[in-house]
């Protein structure tokens, strides 16, 4: 349908999941653009699609998937937080930033557990979800920001900080964006720690494939997080994997703690 709706395709390419673009024709054209970007390996256009989706649909997703906090994070991935807590015994940090905070359950848990941290900031693209968080959370140590972390962190984040992602967040960032972000944190915000709980491609060979791959039903990016973090100057303190279970859509999950002193 793209040749017949060229003007509509140009508009959709800017903000494909806008609430004003929910008709049948828009969905067909959007899917055509998505497929075209995948075939051409147009990572930037895929990034636009993924950011548009999470900007508009974050609140709906997190309302539907509230049990992910218990089912995934607490049941399977909290071991990397154990490693972080152990590291905090020898290193003082003042701030924790959660990139892609969603409904705030993880940041609330960390606030209660990591009592030495002075302030916790949740960052998310979903404006409706952040407004909901701001109404529901009254802990003075926790605040929330509507922002793209690629832009917000270099301008606002402080040193002596922990940067955390959970449940598949920076799989929607471009490889060059992560290289810039990790590099900035390492050179401008050290001492710092990065905690990553992210899904990666089942066939991504981390020992040899250092570049990011398009993968999965969302056509997001499988990044080689250990390589990118080491490349930026971080030391890997913890790295582990687990399989994705059927109720989570399968796949492969990677947990990493990296530090820059």
N, C-alpha and C positions, 0 to 999 in steps of 0.2 A: 504493500500500500504506500510505501514511501514516495515513489514517483508521482503519485496522484495527490499527495498532501505535503508538498515541499515546505510551504510556509508554516504549516502546523508542526512539521518535524523540527524546523529551526527553533520554534518557540518551546517545544517540548524538551529539546536538548539542553535548554538553560535550567529548567526546573521541572523535571519529568513527573514528579509525584505531587505537584501542586494540587490542592483540593479542588481547584477550578478545572482540573484536567482528569476527570473521572469517567468520561463517556466511553462507549465501546470503541469508537474510532480512535480516540486518544490512546486507549490501552493497546490496540493493535499497532499503532504507529510507534508508541514507546517500546514495545517488545521488538519491533523491527530495528529500531535504533540500538537497542541493547544487543541484539544478535549481531548487528553489523560491527559494533565496537568490539565484541568478543572475537569475531573472525579476523578483524584487523589488528587485534591485540592493542587497541587504543586504551591504554590504562587511564589516561586523563578523563576520557569521557565516561568510563566505568566508574571512576571516582566521583564524578558529578552525579551520576545516577544513585550511587550508594549514599552519598551525603544528602541528597534530596529526600531519599526514602526515610533515613533516620531523623532528619530535621522535621518531617511532617508526621511520621508514624511512630515515633519513640513511645509516646504515652500509651497508644493502643497496644503496642507490643508488650510493654512491661506490665500493663494491667492483665494481659492474657497469660503472662509467663512469670508470675510472682514466685512460683515454687522453684524457679531455677536457683535461687539463693541457697536453699536447703539442699536441693537435689544435686546440684553441681558443685557450688563453691564449698559449702560446709562438708558435704559427704566425700568429696574427691580432691579438692584443690587447695585446701587450707594448709597443706604441708609446706607450701612455699611461704606462707605467713609465719609458720613456725621458724623457718630459716631466717626470715626477716627479724623476728623478735629476738632470736639469738644474736644476730648482728648488732641490734640496738644496744646490747649489753656493753659493747666496746666503742660505739659511735653514737654521738648525739645528733638528732635531727629535730627541727622545729616544726616543719610543715609536711603534710601529705596531700598530694593532688591525685584524685582519681579521674582519669580520662575516660569518658563514657560512663558516667555514674548511674545512669538509668534511674530507678526508683529509690536509690539511696540506701539500700539494705546493707551493702558491703561497707560503705563509708561509716554507717552507724555502728556496725560490728567492730570495725577497726578503731573507731573513737573510744569505744568501751574497753577494748583490749590493749591498745597501745597508748597507755595513759601518759607517757612522757612526751608525746607529740602535742604541741600547743594549738595547732589549728589544722582543720581538714577542709579541703575545697573540692567539691564535685563539679566537674565540667561536662557539659553534654550539649549536643546540637539541638535536642528537642525542647523548644521553648515551652510548650504546654506541660511537659514532664517537669522541667525545672520550676515552673510556677507552682505546680502541685507540691513539689518537694519543699519549697519555701514556705508554703502554708502548713505543711505537716510536721516539719522538723523545727524544734525550738531549742535544741542544744546550742549554746553560744559558741562552742568550738567548731561548729559545722556551718559552712556557707556553700552556696551554689552559684554557678555562672553559666549562662547560655553562650556558648562559644565553640568554635573549631579550635581544638587544642594546638594545632599546627601554628595558628596565629597567636593564640592567647598565651601560651606558655613562654615563648621568648620575650614577650612584652611584660609579663606580670609575675611569673614564678620567681621564687627566691632560692638562694643557695641553702644548704643544709636541709634538703628536702627529699622526700620519697615520691616517686611518680609511679602510679599503679594503673594497670588495665586488667579487666576481668571479663571473661565470658565471650570474648570475640569482639574487639573494638578497633584496634589499630590494623586489623586485617583489611580495613576500608581505607587506609592511608597508602599513598604511593611510596615506593621504595625510596625515592629521593627525598620525600617529606620526612620519612623516618631517619634517614641519614642526617638530614639537617637538624631534626629535633634532638636526636641522641647526641650529635656532635655539639650542639649548643649547650645542652645540659652538662656534658662532660667538660667543656672548656670554660663556660661562663657561670655555671651554677654548682660546681663541686665545692665541698663534698656532697655527693648525691647518690641515691639508690633508685634503681628501676625494677619494678616487679611486673612481670608479664605472665598472664594466664590467657593464652590465645590458641585458637585452632589453626592447624596447618594442613597442607595437602598430604594425604596418605602416602603418596608416591614421591614426596619431596625428600631427596637425599641430602641431609644437612651437611654431611662431610664433604660433598663435592659440588652441590648446586647452591652457589652463594646468591644468585639473583632470585628475585621474587617471581612467582608463577601465578597465573590466573587459575582459580580452582573453585569447585563446589557449585551448588545450585544457585548461589547468589552472584557467582562470577566475581568474588572478592579476591584478595591477594594472599597467597601463602608466602610469608616472609621468613627468611633464615635469621631469626632473632639473635641467636648466639653470635653468629658472624657479624651482624650489623652492630651489635653492642661492643664486641671486641674491636671492631674496626674504628669505633668512636672513642675507644680508650678505656672501656669498662672492663672490670674483672668479673668473671662469672663465679658467683659463690654457691649457686644451687641451680641444677638443671634436671628436670625429670619429665617423663611423658606418661600419658594414660590413653587408653582407647576411648572414643566417644561412644556412649551407650545408646541403644536403640531409641529410647525416649528423648534423647538429645539430638537425634539425627545422625548418629554414627560419627565417623571421622576420627581425628587424632588431635589430642590436646597436649600443649607444651607449657611447662611452668618454669620460669627463669627468674632468678634474683641476680642482678648485676650491680656492682658498686664502683664508684669513682671517688677516691680519697683526695 
